Amino acid sequence: MDHSFSILFLIFAAAILLYAALMAITKDYRILPYRSRVSVKPKNPKKYMVQLSKVVALVGVAIGAGAAVSFWSAGIGVVIMVAGTIGAIWYGTKIVKN
């Protein structure tokens, strides 16, 4: 099992992307965990869910890219995963503000 890290994180990225797709398709605000629903009260919940699903999908893609690279080099894969996730969250703040 040389590539167990890569396989595990590819499955994790697929689950995150599936959740993002579910958020975008249903646009149901109640799909969020209760703690986050209490702290954020958007004016338009459907638009907020679409914007948030974009951010979650970006994070899933960053994790998936890092996992794919870690098949060749685990260290570089982890760096790509962490840097990609930070970049996705930073860019996501700009997406959700709109």
DSSP file (Angstrom, degrees, kcal/mol; ACC not computed):
  #  RESIDUE AA STRUCTURE BP1 BP2  ACC     N-H-->O    O-->H-N    N-H-->O    O-->H-N    TCO  KAPPA ALPHA  PHI   PSI    X-CA   Y-CA   Z-CA
    1    1 A M    >         0   0    0      0, 0.0     3,-0.9     0, 0.0     4,-0.2   0.000 360.0 360.0 360.0  63.7    0.0    0.0    0.0
    2    2 A D  T 3   +     0   0    0      1,-0.2     3,-0.3     2,-0.1     4,-0.1   0.812 360.0  43.2 -69.4 -29.9    2.4    2.6   -1.1
    3    3 A H  T 3> S+     0   0    0      1,-0.2     4,-2.4     2,-0.1    -1,-0.2  -0.028  72.0 118.5-110.0  30.0   -0.3    4.9   -2.3
    4    4 A S  H <> S+     0   0    0     -3,-0.9     4,-2.6     1,-0.2     5,-0.2   0.885  76.8  53.3 -65.9 -36.9   -2.8    4.7    0.5
    5    5 A F  H  > S+     0   0    0     -3,-0.3     4,-2.2     2,-0.2    -1,-0.2   0.932 111.3  46.4 -59.9 -46.9   -2.5    8.4    1.3
    6    6 A S  H  > S+     0   0    0      1,-0.2     4,-1.9     2,-0.2    -2,-0.2   0.915 114.0  47.0 -64.2 -44.0   -3.2    9.3   -2.3
    7    7 A I  H  X S+     0   0    0     -4,-2.4     4,-2.1     2,-0.2    -1,-0.2   0.918 111.8  50.8 -66.3 -43.2   -6.2    7.0   -2.6
    8    8 A L  H  X S+     0   0    0     -4,-2.6     4,-2.1     1,-0.2    -1,-0.2   0.914 113.0  45.2 -61.5 -43.5   -7.7    8.1    0.7
    9    9 A F  H  X S+     0   0    0     -4,-2.2     4,-2.4     2,-0.2    -1,-0.2   0.785 108.7  56.0 -75.9 -25.6   -7.4   11.8   -0.2
   10   10 A L  H  X S+     0   0    0     -4,-1.9     4,-2.2     2,-0.2    -1,-0.2   0.900 109.7  47.0 -67.2 -39.7   -8.9   11.1   -3.7
   11   11 A I  H  X S+     0   0    0     -4,-2.1     4,-2.1     2,-0.2    -2,-0.2   0.912 112.4  50.3 -64.8 -41.8  -11.9    9.5   -2.0
   12   12 A F  H  X S+     0   0    0     -4,-2.1     4,-2.1     2,-0.2    -2,-0.2   0.906 110.5  49.1 -62.0 -42.8  -12.1   12.5    0.4
   13   13 A A  H  X S+     0   0    0     -4,-2.4     4,-2.5     1,-0.2    -1,-0.2   0.889 109.7  51.9 -65.2 -39.1  -11.9   15.0   -2.6
   14   14 A A  H  X S+     0   0    0     -4,-2.2     4,-2.2     2,-0.2    -1,-0.2   0.891 109.1  50.4 -64.3 -38.6  -14.7   13.0   -4.4
   15   15 A A  H  X S+     0   0    0     -4,-2.1     4,-2.2     2,-0.2    -2,-0.2   0.902 110.9  48.8 -65.9 -40.5  -16.9   13.2   -1.3
   16   16 A I  H  X S+     0   0    0     -4,-2.1     4,-2.3     2,-0.2    -2,-0.2   0.910 112.1  48.5 -65.0 -41.9  -16.3   17.0   -1.0
   17   17 A L  H  X S+     0   0    0     -4,-2.5     4,-2.3     2,-0.2    -2,-0.2   0.874 110.2  52.0 -66.7 -36.5  -17.1   17.5   -4.7
   18   18 A L  H  X S+     0   0    0     -4,-2.2     4,-2.3     2,-0.2    -2,-0.2   0.907 110.0  48.9 -64.8 -41.4  -20.3   15.3   -4.3
   19   19 A Y  H  X S+     0   0    0     -4,-2.2     4,-2.3     2,-0.2    -2,-0.2   0.892 110.6  51.1 -63.9 -40.3  -21.3   17.5   -1.4
   20   20 A A  H  X S+     0   0    0     -4,-2.3     4,-2.3     2,-0.2    -2,-0.2   0.907 110.5  48.8 -64.4 -41.2  -20.7   20.7   -3.4
   21   21 A A  H  X S+     0   0    0     -4,-2.3     4,-2.5     2,-0.2     5,-0.2   0.903 110.7  50.6 -64.5 -40.1  -22.8   19.3   -6.3
   22   22 A L  H  X S+     0   0    0     -4,-2.3     4,-2.3     1,-0.2     5,-0.4   0.891 110.6  49.8 -64.1 -39.8  -25.6   18.4   -3.9
   23   23 A M  H  X S+     0   0    0     -4,-2.3     4,-1.8     1,-0.2    -2,-0.2   0.905 113.6  45.7 -64.4 -41.4  -25.4   22.0   -2.4
   24   24 A A  H  < S+     0   0    0     -4,-2.3    -2,-0.2     2,-0.2    -1,-0.2   0.869 116.3  44.4 -72.0 -36.1  -25.6   23.5   -5.9
   25   25 A I  H  < S+     0   0    0     -4,-2.5    -2,-0.2    -5,-0.2    -3,-0.2   0.943 123.1  32.4 -75.3 -47.5  -28.4   21.3   -7.2
   26   26 A T  H  < S-     0   0    0     -4,-2.3    -2,-0.2    -5,-0.2    -3,-0.2   0.836  79.5-159.2 -81.0 -31.6  -30.7   21.4   -4.2
   27   27 A K     <  +     0   0    0     -4,-1.8     2,-0.6    -5,-0.4    22,-0.2   0.792  35.6 155.6  55.0  29.9  -29.9   25.0   -3.0
   28   28 A D    >   -     0   0    0     -6,-0.3     3,-1.4    -5,-0.2    -1,-0.2  -0.791  37.9-158.3 -93.0 119.0  -31.3   23.9    0.4
   29   29 A Y  G >  S+     0   0    0     -2,-0.6     3,-1.3     1,-0.3    -1,-0.1   0.749  88.1  68.1 -67.5 -24.6  -29.9   25.9    3.2
   30   30 A R  G 3  S+     0   0    0      1,-0.2    -1,-0.3    -3,-0.0     7,-0.1   0.544  80.0  78.0 -75.2  -5.8  -30.7   23.2    5.7
   31   31 A I  G <  S+     0   0    0     -3,-1.4    -1,-0.2    -8,-0.1    -2,-0.2   0.679  78.0  90.2 -75.1 -16.9  -28.1   20.9    4.2
   32   32 A L  S <  S-     0   0    0     -3,-1.3     5,-0.1    -4,-0.2    -3,-0.0  -0.426  96.2 -89.7 -73.4 153.4  -25.4   22.9    6.1
   33   33 A P    >>  -     0   0    0      0, 0.0     4,-1.7     0, 0.0     3,-0.6  -0.300  38.4-113.9 -60.1 151.1  -24.4   21.8    9.5
   34   34 A Y  H 3> S+     0   0    0      1,-0.2     4,-1.9     2,-0.2     5,-0.2   0.867 112.3  57.9 -58.6 -40.7  -26.5   23.3   12.3
   35   35 A R  H 3> S+     0   0    0      1,-0.2     4,-1.3     2,-0.2    -1,-0.2   0.873 109.3  44.5 -61.3 -37.1  -23.6   25.3   13.8
   36   36 A S  H <> S+     0   0    0     -3,-0.6     4,-1.4     1,-0.2    -1,-0.2   0.810 109.5  56.1 -78.6 -28.1  -23.0   27.1   10.5
   37   37 A R  H  < S+     0   0    0     -4,-1.7    -2,-0.2     1,-0.2    -1,-0.2   0.859 107.4  50.1 -67.9 -33.8  -26.7   27.8    9.9
   38   38 A V  H  < S+     0   0    0     -4,-1.9    -2,-0.2     1,-0.2    -1,-0.2   0.882 112.1  46.2 -71.4 -38.3  -26.9   29.5   13.3
   39   39 A S  H  < S+     0   0    0     -4,-1.3     2,-0.5    -5,-0.2    -1,-0.2   0.733 111.9  51.4 -81.2 -21.9  -23.9   31.8   12.7
   40   40 A V     <  +     0   0    0     -4,-1.4    -1,-0.1    -5,-0.1     0, 0.0  -0.967  54.4 179.1-122.6 124.3  -24.8   32.9    9.1
   41   41 A K        -     0   0    0     -2,-0.5    -4,-0.1    -3,-0.0    -3,-0.1  -0.814  19.1-162.4-119.9  88.5  -28.2   34.3    8.1
   42   42 A P        -     0   0    0      0, 0.0    -2,-0.0     0, 0.0     5,-0.0  -0.332  22.3-134.0 -73.2 154.3  -28.0   35.2    4.4
   43   43 A K  S    S+     0   0    0      1,-0.3     0, 0.0     2,-0.1     0, 0.0   0.890 103.6  27.8 -70.9 -40.2  -30.5   37.5    2.8
   44   44 A N  S  > S-     0   0    0      1,-0.1     4,-2.2     2,-0.0    -1,-0.3  -0.869  71.5-173.4-123.6  95.6  -30.9   35.1   -0.2
   45   45 A P  H  > S+     0   0    0      0, 0.0     4,-2.2     0, 0.0     5,-0.1   0.831  82.6  54.1 -62.2 -34.0  -30.2   31.5    1.0
   46   46 A K  H  > S+     0   0    0      2,-0.2     4,-1.7     1,-0.2     5,-0.1   0.930 111.5  43.8 -67.4 -44.3  -30.5   30.0   -2.5
   47   47 A K  H  > S+     0   0    0      1,-0.2     4,-2.3     2,-0.2    -1,-0.2   0.891 112.8  53.7 -66.3 -38.5  -27.9   32.3   -4.0
   48   48 A Y  H  X S+     0   0    0     -4,-2.2     4,-2.8     1,-0.2    -2,-0.2   0.892 106.7  51.9 -62.0 -40.4  -25.7   31.9   -0.9
   49   49 A M  H  X S+     0   0    0     -4,-2.2     4,-2.2     2,-0.2    -1,-0.2   0.880 109.3  49.5 -66.7 -37.1  -25.8   28.1   -1.4
   50   50 A V  H  X S+     0   0    0     -4,-1.7     4,-1.4     2,-0.2    -2,-0.2   0.933 113.8  45.6 -66.2 -44.3  -24.7   28.3   -5.0
   51   51 A Q  H  X S+     0   0    0     -4,-2.3     4,-1.4     1,-0.2     3,-0.2   0.916 114.0  48.6 -64.4 -43.1  -21.8   30.6   -4.1
   52   52 A L  H  X S+     0   0    0     -4,-2.8     4,-2.5     1,-0.2    -1,-0.2   0.853 106.1  57.3 -66.3 -34.7  -20.8   28.4   -1.2
   53   53 A S  H  X S+     0   0    0     -4,-2.2     4,-2.2     1,-0.2    -1,-0.2   0.842 102.9  55.2 -66.1 -31.2  -20.9   25.3   -3.3
   54   54 A K  H  X S+     0   0    0     -4,-1.4     4,-2.1    -3,-0.2    -1,-0.2   0.911 109.4  46.6 -64.5 -41.8  -18.4   27.0   -5.7
   55   55 A V  H  X S+     0   0    0     -4,-1.4     4,-2.1     2,-0.2    -2,-0.2   0.922 112.3  49.1 -66.7 -44.3  -16.0   27.5   -2.8
   56   56 A V  H  X S+     0   0    0     -4,-2.5     4,-2.1     1,-0.2    -1,-0.2   0.887 110.8  51.3 -63.5 -38.4  -16.5   23.9   -1.5
   57   57 A A  H  X S+     0   0    0     -4,-2.2     4,-2.4     2,-0.2    -1,-0.2   0.893 107.4  52.9 -65.8 -39.2  -15.9   22.6   -5.0
   58   58 A L  H  X S+     0   0    0     -4,-2.1     4,-2.2     2,-0.2    -2,-0.2   0.904 109.4  48.8 -61.5 -41.0  -12.7   24.6   -5.3
   59   59 A V  H  X S+     0   0    0     -4,-2.1     4,-2.2     2,-0.2    -1,-0.2   0.902 110.6  51.4 -65.4 -40.4  -11.4   23.1   -2.0
   60   60 A G  H  X S+     0   0    0     -4,-2.1     4,-2.3     1,-0.2    -2,-0.2   0.885 109.8  49.2 -63.0 -39.3  -12.3   19.6   -3.3
   61   61 A V  H  X S+     0   0    0     -4,-2.4     4,-2.6     2,-0.2    -1,-0.2   0.892 109.7  52.0 -67.3 -39.3  -10.4   20.2   -6.5
   62   62 A A  H  X S+     0   0    0     -4,-2.2     4,-2.1     2,-0.2    -2,-0.2   0.914 112.3  45.3 -63.0 -42.8   -7.3   21.5   -4.6
   63   63 A I  H  X S+     0   0    0     -4,-2.2     4,-2.2     1,-0.2    -2,-0.2   0.903 113.3  50.2 -67.9 -40.3   -7.4   18.4   -2.4
   64   64 A G  H  X S+     0   0    0     -4,-2.3     4,-2.3     2,-0.2    -2,-0.2   0.886 109.8  50.4 -64.8 -38.9   -7.8   16.1   -5.4
   65   65 A A  H  X S+     0   0    0     -4,-2.6     4,-2.2     2,-0.2    -2,-0.2   0.919 111.5  48.0 -65.6 -42.8   -5.0   17.8   -7.3
   66   66 A G  H  X S+     0   0    0     -4,-2.1     4,-1.7     1,-0.2    -2,-0.2   0.883 112.0  50.1 -63.9 -37.7   -2.7   17.3   -4.3
   67   67 A A  H  < S+     0   0    0     -4,-2.2     4,-0.3     2,-0.2    -2,-0.2   0.882 109.7  50.5 -68.2 -37.8   -3.7   13.7   -4.0
   68   68 A A  H >< S+     0   0    0     -4,-2.3     3,-1.0     1,-0.2     4,-0.3   0.904 111.9  47.1 -66.8 -40.3   -3.1   13.1   -7.7
   69   69 A V  H >X S+     0   0    0     -4,-2.2     4,-2.0     1,-0.2     3,-1.7   0.823 100.3  68.2 -69.1 -30.4    0.4   14.6   -7.5
   70   70 A S  T 3< S+     0   0    0     -4,-1.7    -1,-0.2     1,-0.3   -64,-0.2   0.586  81.1  75.5 -71.7  -6.5    1.2   12.6   -4.3
   71   71 A F  T <4 S+     0   0    0     -3,-1.0    -1,-0.3    -4,-0.3    -2,-0.2   0.847 110.1  30.1 -64.2 -32.7    1.1    9.4   -6.4
   72   72 A W  T <4 S+     0   0    0     -3,-1.7     2,-0.3    -4,-0.3    -2,-0.2   0.862 141.8   6.4 -92.5 -43.3    4.5   10.5   -7.6
   73   73 A S     X  -     0   0    0     -4,-2.0     4,-2.1     1,-0.1    -1,-0.3  -0.915  56.6-161.3-146.7 115.1    5.8   12.5   -4.6
   74   74 A A  H  > S+     0   0    0     -2,-0.3     4,-2.2     1,-0.2     5,-0.2   0.877  92.6  52.9 -65.7 -38.2    4.0   12.6   -1.3
   75   75 A G  H  > S+     0   0    0      2,-0.2     4,-2.0     1,-0.2    -1,-0.2   0.929 111.4  44.2 -64.1 -46.2    5.8   15.7   -0.1
   76   76 A I  H  > S+     0   0    0      1,-0.2     4,-2.5     2,-0.2    -1,-0.2   0.878 111.8  55.3 -66.6 -36.4    5.0   17.8   -3.2
   77   77 A G  H  X S+     0   0    0     -4,-2.1     4,-2.4    -8,-0.2    -2,-0.2   0.900 107.6  48.2 -62.2 -41.4    1.4   16.5   -3.1
   78   78 A V  H  X S+     0   0    0     -4,-2.2     4,-2.7     2,-0.2     5,-0.2   0.906 111.2  50.7 -66.2 -41.1    1.0   17.7    0.5
   79   79 A V  H  X S+     0   0    0     -4,-2.0     4,-2.7     1,-0.2     5,-0.3   0.923 112.4  46.5 -61.9 -43.9    2.4   21.1   -0.4
   80   80 A I  H  X S+     0   0    0     -4,-2.5     4,-2.6     1,-0.2     5,-0.2   0.896 112.5  51.4 -64.7 -39.7    0.0   21.4   -3.3
   81   81 A M  H  X S+     0   0    0     -4,-2.4     4,-2.1    -5,-0.2    -2,-0.2   0.935 114.6  41.1 -63.2 -47.3   -2.9   20.3   -1.2
   82   82 A V  H  X S+     0   0    0     -4,-2.7     4,-2.4     2,-0.2     5,-0.2   0.939 118.8  44.7 -68.7 -47.3   -2.2   22.8    1.6
   83   83 A A  H  X S+     0   0    0     -4,-2.7     4,-2.5    -5,-0.2    -2,-0.2   0.899 114.7  49.7 -65.0 -39.7   -1.4   25.7   -0.8
   84   84 A G  H  X S+     0   0    0     -4,-2.6     4,-2.5    -5,-0.3    -1,-0.2   0.893 111.0  48.9 -65.6 -40.0   -4.3   24.9   -3.0
   85   85 A T  H  X S+     0   0    0     -4,-2.1     4,-2.3    -5,-0.2     5,-0.2   0.913 112.4  47.8 -66.9 -42.4   -6.7   24.8   -0.1
   86   86 A I  H  X S+     0   0    0     -4,-2.4     4,-2.4     1,-0.2    -2,-0.2   0.928 114.3  47.4 -62.9 -44.2   -5.5   28.1    1.3
   87   87 A G  H  X S+     0   0    0     -4,-2.5     4,-2.7     1,-0.2     5,-0.2   0.886 111.3  50.9 -64.1 -39.1   -5.8   29.7   -2.1
   88   88 A A  H  X S+     0   0    0     -4,-2.5     4,-2.2     2,-0.2    -1,-0.2   0.899 111.8  46.7 -66.7 -40.3   -9.2   28.3   -2.7
   89   89 A I  H  X S+     0   0    0     -4,-2.3     4,-1.5     2,-0.2    -2,-0.2   0.906 113.0  49.7 -68.3 -40.3  -10.4   29.6    0.7
   90   90 A W  H  X S+     0   0    0     -4,-2.4     4,-0.8     1,-0.2     3,-0.4   0.942 115.6  42.3 -62.2 -47.0   -8.9   33.0    0.0
   91   91 A Y  H  X S+     0   0    0     -4,-2.7     4,-1.6     1,-0.2     3,-0.4   0.835 108.6  62.2 -68.2 -31.5  -10.5   33.2   -3.4
   92   92 A G  H  X S+     0   0    0     -4,-2.2     4,-2.6     1,-0.2    -1,-0.2   0.822  94.9  59.8 -64.6 -31.7  -13.7   31.8   -1.9
   93   93 A T  H  X S+     0   0    0     -4,-1.5     4,-1.4    -3,-0.4    -1,-0.2   0.867 106.4  48.0 -63.9 -33.6  -14.1   34.8    0.3
   94   94 A K  H  X S+     0   0    0     -4,-0.8     4,-0.8    -3,-0.4    -2,-0.2   0.851 111.5  50.5 -73.5 -34.0  -14.2   37.0   -2.8
   95   95 A I  H >< S+     0   0    0     -4,-1.6     3,-0.5     1,-0.2    -2,-0.2   0.928 111.6  46.3 -67.9 -45.0  -16.8   34.7   -4.4
   96   96 A V  H 3< S+     0   0    0     -4,-2.6    -1,-0.2     1,-0.2    -2,-0.2   0.803 103.3  63.8 -71.7 -28.6  -19.1   34.7   -1.4
   97   97 A K  H 3<        0   0    0     -4,-1.4    -1,-0.2     1,-0.3    -2,-0.2   0.839 360.0 360.0 -62.7 -32.3  -18.9   38.5   -1.0
   98   98 A N    <<        0   0    0     -4,-0.8    -1,-0.3    -3,-0.5    -2,-0.2   0.497 360.0 360.0 -70.2 360.0  -20.5   39.0   -4.4
